[in-house]
Amino acid sequence: MKIYITGLPSGYDVEHLVRLFYPMAPLTLTPPADGEDCVWASKGEDGLSVLVREQGRSRTASAPLPRDDSPEFALASLAYGLLRSWTGLRPPWGKMTGVRPVRLIHDKRAAGWTAEQIDRYFLERFDCSPEKYQMARAIADLQGPILRRGAEPRAYSLYIGIPFCPSRCSYCSFVSCNLDRDRKLVQPYVDCLCRELEAIRAQADQAGLHLQTIYIGGGTPTSLSAGQLRQLMGAVRDLFPLEGLAEYTVEAGRPDCTDAEKLAVIKEYGATRISINPQTFSDQVLANIGRRHTARDILDCYAAARAAGHTDINMDLIAGLPGDTVEGFAHSLRTAIDLDPENITVHTLTLKRASRIVMEDQEDNRYADVAAMLERCGLLAQAGYRPYYLYRQKNTLQNLENVGWCKPGREGYYNIYIMEEVQTILSAGAGGSTKLVDAGGHRMQRIFNFKYPNEYIQRFDQVLERKKGVSAFYDHDLGT
């Protein structure tokens, strides 16, 4: 199935709407040949038209040019109606292709929209299912006080990236180096990272910023040795005020490189929250995605984390992994709930172009019954967890979502701040993207680090030079 769009300066919305029905369908710049499977959407002088052709059958729809709406949204809506009828599918988020539906609710409220206007916007304009919209609205209500704290003038969070893993999961598209191949880069990388943190602290002080949360992610931060973890977290403790932080998270996601010593180091150096990420509790599914550990290893790692004194633990699960089933996913949910972590985050598998799943064209993953899997998240609500943040990604199976669930009062602040874009995020490490936000969120600017660890190390002087953009951004606000 190909996508062909004509007559619009940008066909972005139409293109991604078609992919709600035909995931990964390529956009072509040349007209499809006669009889070729395609969705052909066109804006002409006289109106809008859409053709769908598949396996020798075809259907068309047309409409006049809109008077009170954008031609692109009108063409996307026309395509949506045709493809709903053609496929018999109704995407749970309707026509919505954006990744932040909760942010959209916040923005509409800030603009003075009434609850009824926002209801109509989601349910009528975008044809969202009532269940998905109600979840997004409940999350927006819950986030209100947290966002007000995050939006304090000159507040910021610090992200520190560790782009190393013991092995690469089949669904992953992040920049991450395999330890077996690139271990020699780890120590020089940590040395540079500590120097970058010094520069970040200097820039934050110069701009008058105050720190609210810290997040060390990856990759896999516990792929560092215990000594390297001490070096990094010691630098954080020496450079930044940890007292009064809303949260300090370290991802300890992989039990094949997280041991009792590293868990003790994380606790000793001030982390208040960790993440242990099973993704699944099925040994077969773990093997399918390239994990080098068992479900028993996850349980042992979790017990070791509790023994080390960690009292705020998140666990990630993924719906739609290769070889998983609805009942298998429900088993993973029940196993995680029985462990009683403070947070359980449920992701839906996303088909990322740089992942092994997509590159090897593992078709069976595209049609997993993930909607039925996510329905089992009612088990979380029954156990006392509630959804507190939500985001979506392109090419997620069945146009579904990722949701963080927590016990009351155990919300992950950094997750909310990064997703709702209410404060500056200063980012350190390879692939880091610093996001600068002025008061009120009216102006944003990004500063990018080099993507790959070896380039980050080799061109580190340029990394430090770019960081000077932090204070320059805030000088602009002050008019100096």
SELO-634335 format. One record per residue (C-alpha): residue in one letter; y, x, z. Coordinates in Angstrom, 1 decimal. Example, Ala and Ser with C-alpha at 12.3 -4.5 7.8 and 13.67 -1.06 7.14 Angstrom:
REM SELO-634335
REC   residuo       c2       c1       c3
REC         a     -4.5     12.3      7.8
REC         s     -1.1     13.7      7.1
***
This chain:
REM SELO-634335
REC   residuo       c2       c1       c3
REC         m      0.0      0.0      0.0
REC         k      3.4      1.4     -1.1
REC         i      6.9      0.4     -0.1
REC         y      9.6      0.2     -2.8
REC         i     13.2     -0.9     -2.0
REC         t     16.1     -1.3     -4.4
REC         g     19.7     -2.4     -4.2
REC         l     20.5     -1.3     -0.7
REC         p     22.4      1.9      0.4
REC         s     19.8      2.2      3.2
REC         g     16.5      0.4      3.3
REC         y     15.6      1.8      6.8
REC         d     15.1     -1.6      8.5
REC         v     13.1     -3.0      5.6
REC         e     10.9      0.1      5.4
REC         h     10.0      0.1      9.0
REC         l      9.5     -3.7      9.2
REC         v      6.9     -3.5      6.4
REC         r      5.1     -0.9      8.4
REC         l      4.7     -3.4     11.2
REC         f      2.1     -5.0      8.9
REC         y      1.0     -1.9      7.0
REC         p      1.1      1.1      9.3
REC         m      1.8      4.5      7.7
REC         a      2.5      2.9      4.3
REC         p      4.5      5.5      2.2
REC         l      8.0      4.8      0.8
REC         t      8.1      5.5     -2.9
REC         l     11.2      6.1     -5.0
REC         t      9.6      5.1     -8.3
REC         p      8.6      1.5     -9.2
REC         p      4.9      0.8     -8.5
REC         a      2.6      0.6    -11.5
REC         d      1.4     -2.8    -12.7
REC         g     -1.4     -4.0    -10.4
REC         e     -0.7     -1.3     -7.8
REC         d     -0.7     -2.5     -4.2
REC         c      2.9     -2.6     -2.9
REC         v      5.6     -4.4     -1.1
REC         w      8.7     -4.5     -3.4
REC         a     11.9     -5.6     -1.7
REC         s     15.1     -6.0     -3.7
REC         k     18.8     -7.0     -3.4
REC         g     20.3     -8.0     -6.6
REC         e     23.6     -9.5     -7.7
REC         d     22.2    -13.0     -7.5
REC         g     20.1    -12.8     -4.4
REC         l     17.2    -11.2     -2.5
REC         s     13.6    -11.0     -3.5
REC         v     10.3     -9.7     -2.0
REC         l      7.0     -9.2     -3.7
REC         v      3.7     -8.4     -1.9
REC         r      0.7     -7.4     -4.1
REC         e     -2.7     -6.5     -2.7
REC         q     -6.1     -6.2     -4.3
REC         g     -5.1     -8.1     -7.4
REC         r     -3.4    -11.0     -5.6
REC         s      0.4    -11.4     -5.2
REC         r      3.1    -13.6     -3.7
REC         t      6.9    -13.6     -3.8
REC         a      9.8    -14.9     -1.8
REC         s     13.5    -15.2     -2.6
REC         a     16.7    -16.1     -0.9
REC         p     20.5    -16.2     -1.7
REC         l     22.7    -13.4     -0.6
REC         p     23.7    -13.9      3.1
REC         r     27.2    -15.0      4.0
REC         d     27.3    -14.2      7.7
REC         d     24.7    -11.4      8.0
REC         s     24.0     -8.0      6.7
REC         p     22.1     -7.9      3.4
REC         e     19.7     -5.4      4.9
REC         f     18.7     -7.6      7.8
REC         a     18.5    -10.6      5.6
REC         l     16.1     -8.8      3.2
REC         a     14.1     -7.5      6.2
REC         s     13.9    -11.1      7.5
REC         l     12.7    -12.3      4.1
REC         a     10.1     -9.6      3.9
REC         y      9.0    -10.5      7.5
REC         g      8.5    -14.1      6.7
REC         l      6.5    -13.3      3.6
REC         l      4.3    -10.8      5.2
REC         r      3.6    -13.0      8.3
REC         s      2.4    -15.7      5.9
REC         w      0.5    -13.2      3.7
REC         t     -1.4    -11.3      6.5
REC         g     -1.6    -14.0      9.1
REC         l     -0.2    -11.5     11.7
REC         r      2.7    -12.1     14.0
REC         p      3.9     -8.8     15.5
REC         p      4.5     -9.2     19.2
REC         w      8.0     -7.9     19.1
REC         g      8.7     -9.8     15.9
REC         k     11.2     -8.2     13.5
REC         m     12.3     -5.7     16.2
REC         t     11.8     -2.1     14.9
REC         g     14.0     -0.4     17.5
REC         v     12.5      1.6     20.3
REC         r     14.6      0.4     23.3
REC         p     14.5     -3.4     23.7
REC         v     15.4     -3.1     27.4
REC         r     18.5     -1.0     26.5
REC         l     19.4     -3.7     24.1
REC         i     19.4     -6.3     26.9
REC         h     21.6     -4.0     29.1
REC         d     24.1     -3.5     26.2
REC         k     24.3     -7.3     25.5
REC         r     24.9     -8.0     29.2
REC         a     27.6     -5.3     29.3
REC         a     29.3     -6.9     26.3
REC         g     29.5    -10.2     28.1
REC         w     26.7    -12.1     26.4
REC         t     25.3    -15.0     28.4
REC         a     21.6    -15.2     29.3
REC         e     21.2    -18.0     26.7
REC         q     22.8    -15.9     23.9
REC         i     20.4    -13.0     24.7
REC         d     17.5    -15.4     24.8
REC         r     18.3    -16.6     21.3
REC         y     18.9    -13.1     20.0
REC         f     15.4    -12.0     20.9
REC         l     13.4    -15.2     20.5
REC         e     15.1    -16.7     17.4
REC         r     16.8    -13.9     15.5
REC         f     14.0    -11.4     16.0
REC         d     11.1    -13.7     16.6
REC         c      9.9    -11.8     19.7
REC         s      7.0    -13.3     21.6
REC         p      8.2    -15.0     24.8
REC         e      5.8    -12.8     26.8
REC         k      7.2     -9.5     25.6
REC         y     10.8    -10.7     25.9
REC         q     10.2    -12.0     29.5
REC         m      8.7     -8.6     30.4
REC         a     11.7     -6.7     28.9
REC         r     14.2     -9.0     30.7
REC         a     12.4     -8.6     34.1
REC         i     12.5     -4.8     33.6
REC         a     16.2     -4.9     32.8
REC         d     16.8     -6.9     36.0
REC         l     14.9     -4.4     38.1
REC         q     16.7     -1.4     36.6
REC         g     20.2     -2.6     37.4
REC         p     20.8     -0.8     40.7
REC         i     19.0      2.4     39.4
REC         l     21.2      2.5     36.3
REC         r     24.4      2.1     38.3
REC         r     23.4      5.1     40.4
REC         g     22.6      7.1     37.2
REC         a     25.9      6.1     35.6
REC         e     28.0      7.7     38.3
REC         p     30.7      9.9     36.8
REC         r     29.4     13.5     36.0
REC         a     25.8     12.7     37.1
REC         y     23.1     14.6     35.2
REC         s     19.3     15.3     35.2
REC         l     17.6     18.5     34.4
REC         y     14.6     18.7     32.1
REC         i     12.4     21.9     31.9
REC         g      9.9     22.1     29.2
REC         i      6.6     24.1     29.3
REC         p      5.2     24.1     25.7
REC         f      1.6     25.4     26.5
REC         c     -1.7     23.5     26.9
REC         p     -5.3     24.5     27.5
REC         s     -6.2     22.5     24.3
REC         r     -4.5     20.2     21.9
REC         c     -5.3     16.4     22.2
REC         s     -6.0     14.7     18.9
REC         y     -3.1     12.2     19.3
REC         c     -0.5     14.8     20.2
REC         s      2.4     15.8     17.9
REC         f      4.5     17.7     20.4
REC         v      5.2     21.4     20.0
REC         s      2.6     22.9     22.2
REC         c      0.9     26.3     22.1
REC         n     -2.8     26.8     22.8
REC         l     -3.2     29.1     25.8
REC         d     -6.3     30.8     24.2
REC         r     -4.2     31.9     21.3
REC         d     -0.7     32.4     22.7
REC         r     -1.2     33.5     26.3
REC         k      0.9     36.6     25.7
REC         l      4.0     34.5     25.1
REC         v      3.8     32.7     28.5
REC         q      5.3     35.4     30.8
REC         p      8.2     36.3     28.4
REC         y      8.8     32.5     28.0
REC         v      9.0     32.0     31.8
REC         d     11.4     34.9     32.1
REC         c     13.7     33.5     29.5
REC         l     13.4     30.0     31.0
REC         c     14.7     31.3     34.4
REC         r     17.6     32.9     32.7
REC         e     18.5     29.7     30.8
REC         l     18.4     27.8     34.1
REC         e     21.0     30.3     35.4
REC         a     23.2     29.4     32.4
REC         i     22.7     25.7     32.9
REC         r     23.7     25.9     36.6
REC         a     26.9     27.8     35.6
REC         q     27.7     25.3     32.9
REC         a     27.1     22.3     35.2
REC         d     29.4     23.8     37.9
REC         q     32.1     24.5     35.3
REC         a     31.9     20.9     34.1
REC         g     31.8     19.5     37.7
REC         l     28.4     17.9     37.3
REC         h     26.1     16.8     40.1
REC         l     22.4     16.8     39.8
REC         q     20.3     13.6     40.4
REC         t     16.8     14.3     39.1
REC         i     14.6     17.2     37.9
REC         y     11.6     16.8     35.6
REC         i      9.3     19.7     34.6
REC         g      7.2     18.5     31.6
REC         g      5.4     19.7     28.6
REC         g      3.0     20.5     27.2
REC         t      1.3     21.1     30.5
REC         p      3.4     22.8     33.2
REC         t      0.2     23.7     35.2
REC         s     -1.0     25.8     32.3
REC         l      1.2     28.4     33.9
REC         s     -0.5     30.6     36.5
REC         a      0.2     30.0     40.2
REC         g      2.4     33.1     40.2
REC         q      4.4     31.9     37.1
REC         l      4.8     28.5     38.7
REC         r      6.2     30.1     41.8
REC         q      8.6     32.1     39.7
REC         l      9.9     29.1     37.8
REC         m     10.1     26.7     40.8
REC         g     11.5     29.4     42.9
REC         a     14.3     29.8     40.4
REC         v     14.9     26.1     40.4
REC         r     15.1     26.1     44.3
REC         d     17.5     29.0     44.3
REC         l     19.8     27.7     41.6
REC         f     20.0     24.0     42.2
REC         p     20.6     21.8     45.3
REC         l     17.4     20.0     46.0
REC         e     18.7     18.1     49.0
REC         g     19.6     14.5     48.2
REC         l     17.9     14.4     44.8
REC         a     16.7     11.0     43.7
REC         e     13.5     12.6     42.4
REC         y     11.9     15.9     41.4
REC         t      8.8     15.5     39.1
REC         v      6.3     18.0     37.9
REC         e      3.6     17.0     35.4
REC         a      0.2     18.3     36.7
REC         g     -1.4     16.3     33.9
REC         r     -4.6     18.3     33.0
REC         p     -7.3     18.8     35.6
REC         d     -8.7     21.6     33.6
REC         c     -5.8     23.8     34.5
REC         t     -4.6     22.2     37.8
REC         d     -6.1     23.6     41.0
REC         a     -5.5     23.3     44.7
REC         e     -3.3     26.5     44.7
REC         k     -0.9     25.2     42.0
REC         l     -0.7     21.8     43.7
REC         a      0.3     23.5     46.9
REC         v      2.9     25.6     45.1
REC         i      4.4     22.4     43.5
REC         k      4.6     20.8     47.0
REC         e      6.0     23.9     48.7
REC         y      8.8     24.4     46.2
REC         g     10.2     20.9     46.6
REC         a      8.7     18.5     44.0
REC         t      8.7     14.9     45.3
REC         r      6.6     13.4     42.5
REC         i      3.8     14.6     40.2
REC         s      1.9     13.2     37.3
REC         i     -1.9     13.5     36.9
REC         n     -2.8     12.0     33.5
REC         p     -6.4     11.0     32.8
REC         q     -5.5      9.1     29.6
REC         t     -9.1      7.6     30.0
REC         f    -11.9      7.7     32.6
REC         s    -14.6      7.8     29.8
REC         d    -16.2     11.2     29.3
REC         q    -17.0     10.3     25.7
REC         v    -13.4      9.3     24.9
REC         l    -12.2     12.4     26.6
REC         a    -14.4     14.4     24.3
REC         n    -13.2     12.5     21.3
REC         i     -9.6     13.4     21.9
REC         g    -10.4     17.1     22.6
REC         r    -10.1     17.2     26.4
REC         r    -12.1     19.9     28.1
REC         h    -12.8     18.1     31.3
REC         t    -14.6     15.1     32.6
REC         a    -13.6     11.9     34.5
REC         r    -15.1     13.5     37.6
REC         d    -12.6     16.4     37.3
REC         i     -9.7     13.9     37.3
REC         l    -11.0     12.3     40.5
REC         d    -11.3     15.7     42.1
REC         c     -7.8     16.7     41.0
REC         y     -6.4     13.6     42.4
REC         a     -8.1     14.1     45.7
REC         a     -6.8     17.7     45.8
REC         a     -3.2     16.4     45.2
REC         r     -3.4     14.1     48.1
REC         a     -4.9     16.8     50.3
REC         a     -1.9     19.0     49.3
REC         g      0.4     16.3     50.6
REC         h      1.6     14.7     47.4
REC         t      2.7     11.1     48.3
REC         d      4.2     10.0     44.9
REC         i      1.7     10.3     42.0
REC         n      1.8      8.9     38.5
REC         m     -1.2      8.5     36.3
REC         d     -1.1      7.9     32.5
REC         l     -3.5      5.9     30.5
REC         i     -3.6      5.3     26.7
REC         a     -4.8      2.1     25.0
REC         g     -6.4      2.6     21.6
REC         l     -7.9      6.0     21.9
REC         p    -10.8      6.9     19.5
REC         g    -14.0      5.3     20.5
REC         d    -12.6      3.3     23.4
REC         t    -13.3     -0.4     23.8
REC         v    -11.5     -3.2     25.6
REC         e    -14.0     -3.1     28.5
REC         g    -13.8      0.7     28.5
REC         f    -10.0      0.6     28.9
REC         a    -10.3     -2.1     31.6
REC         h    -12.7      0.3     33.4
REC         s    -10.1      3.1     33.2
REC         l     -7.5      0.7     34.6
REC         r     -9.7     -0.4     37.5
REC         t    -10.6      3.2     38.3
REC         a     -6.9      4.2     38.4
REC         i     -6.0      1.2     40.5
REC         d     -8.8      2.0     43.0
REC         l     -7.2      5.5     43.4
REC         d     -4.0      3.8     44.6
REC         p     -1.4      6.0     42.9
REC         e      2.3      5.0     43.2
REC         n      2.7      4.8     39.4
REC         i      0.5      3.9     36.5
REC         t      2.0      4.3     33.0
REC         v      0.2      2.6     30.2
REC         h      0.9      4.0     26.7
REC         t     -0.3      2.5     23.4
REC         l     -1.7      5.0     20.9
REC         t      1.0      6.0     18.3
REC         l     -0.1      7.5     15.0
REC         k      2.2     10.5     14.7
REC         r      2.1     12.3     11.4
REC         a      1.6     15.7     12.9
REC         s     -1.3     14.6     15.1
REC         r     -5.0     15.4     14.2
REC         i     -5.8     11.7     14.2
REC         v     -3.5     11.1     11.3
REC         m     -4.1     14.4      9.5
REC         e     -7.9     13.8      9.6
REC         d     -7.3     10.1      8.6
REC         q     -9.4      8.7     11.4
REC         e     -9.2      5.1     10.2
REC         d    -11.2      3.5     13.0
REC         n     -8.3      4.1     15.4
REC         r     -5.8      2.0     13.4
REC         y     -7.6     -1.2     14.0
REC         a     -8.6     -0.9     17.7
REC         d     -8.0     -4.1     19.6
REC         v     -5.2     -2.6     21.7
REC         a     -3.5     -6.0     22.2
REC         a     -6.6     -7.2     24.1
REC         m     -6.5     -3.9     26.0
REC         l     -2.9     -4.4     27.1
REC         e     -3.7     -7.9     28.2
REC         r     -5.9     -6.3     30.9
REC         c     -2.7     -4.9     32.4
REC         g     -2.7     -8.1     34.4
REC         l     -5.0     -6.2     36.7
REC         l     -2.0     -4.0     37.6
REC         a      0.1     -7.0     38.5
REC         q     -2.7     -8.4     40.6
REC         a     -2.9     -5.1     42.4
REC         g      0.8     -5.2     43.3
REC         y      2.3     -3.0     40.6
REC         r      5.3     -4.2     38.6
REC         p      6.7     -2.9     35.2
REC         y      9.9     -0.8     35.6
REC         y     10.5      0.8     32.3
REC         l      9.5      0.2     28.7
REC         y      9.9      1.9     25.4
REC         r      8.5      1.7     21.9
REC         q      7.7      4.2     19.1
REC         k      7.4      4.0     15.4
REC         n      3.8      3.7     14.1
REC         t      2.4      2.5     17.4
REC         l     -0.8      0.5     17.0
REC         q     -0.1     -3.2     16.5
REC         n      3.6     -2.7     17.1
REC         l      3.0     -2.6     20.9
REC         e      4.8     -0.7     23.7
REC         n      4.6      1.8     26.5
REC         v      5.2      0.5     30.0
REC         g      5.6      2.2     33.3
REC         w      4.1      0.3     36.3
REC         c      4.9      1.1     39.9
REC         k      4.6     -0.1     43.4
REC         p      7.8     -1.6     44.7
REC         g     10.4      1.1     45.4
REC         r      8.4      3.8     43.5
REC         e     10.3      3.6     40.2
REC         g     10.5      6.9     38.2
REC         y     14.2      7.4     38.0
REC         y     14.1     10.1     35.3
REC         n     12.1      7.9     33.0
REC         i     14.7      5.2     33.3
REC         y     17.6      7.5     32.8
REC         i     16.2      9.3     29.7
REC         m     15.3      6.0     28.1
REC         e     18.4      4.0     28.8
REC         e     20.8      6.9     28.0
REC         v     23.2      6.4     30.9
REC         q     23.6     10.1     31.9
REC         t     23.6     13.6     30.7
REC         i     20.2     15.4     30.4
REC         l     20.5     19.2     30.4
REC         s     17.3     20.5     28.8
REC         a     15.8     24.0     29.2
REC         g     13.0     25.6     27.1
REC         a     11.6     25.6     23.6
REC         g     12.2     22.3     21.8
REC         g     14.7     21.2     24.4
REC         s     17.3     18.7     23.5
REC         t     20.3     18.5     25.8
REC         k     22.0     15.1     25.6
REC         l     25.6     15.0     26.8
REC         v     27.0     11.6     27.8
REC         d     30.6     10.9     28.8
REC         a     31.6      8.4     31.4
REC         g     30.7      4.9     30.3
REC         g     28.3      6.2     27.6
REC         h     31.0      6.0     24.9
REC         r     30.5      9.5     23.5
REC         m     27.3     11.4     23.1
REC         q     26.5     14.9     21.8
REC         r     23.2     16.9     21.5
REC         i     22.5     20.6     21.8
REC         f     19.2     21.7     20.5
REC         n     17.1     24.7     21.5
REC         f     14.8     26.4     19.1
REC         k     11.6     24.5     18.6
REC         y      8.9     27.1     18.9
REC         p      8.3     29.4     21.9
REC         n      8.3     32.6     19.9
REC         e     11.6     31.7     18.2
REC         y     13.1     30.6     21.6
REC         i     12.2     34.1     23.0
REC         q     13.3     36.1     20.0
REC         r     16.7     34.2     19.6
REC         f     17.3     33.7     23.2
REC         d     20.9     35.0     23.0
REC         q     21.7     32.1     20.7
REC         v     20.2     29.7     23.2
REC         l     22.6     30.9     25.8
REC         e     25.5     30.8     23.4
REC         r     24.7     27.1     22.5
REC         k     24.7     26.2     26.2
REC         k     28.4     26.8     26.4
REC         g     28.8     23.5     24.6
REC         v     28.1     21.7     27.8
REC         s     31.4     22.7     29.5
REC         a     33.2     22.4     26.1
REC         f     32.0     18.7     25.9
REC         y     33.5     17.9     29.3
REC         d     36.6     19.9     28.6
REC         h     37.2     17.5     25.8
REC         d     37.0     14.5     28.2
REC         l     39.6     16.2     30.5
REC         g     41.9     17.0     27.6
REC         t     42.0     20.7     28.5
***
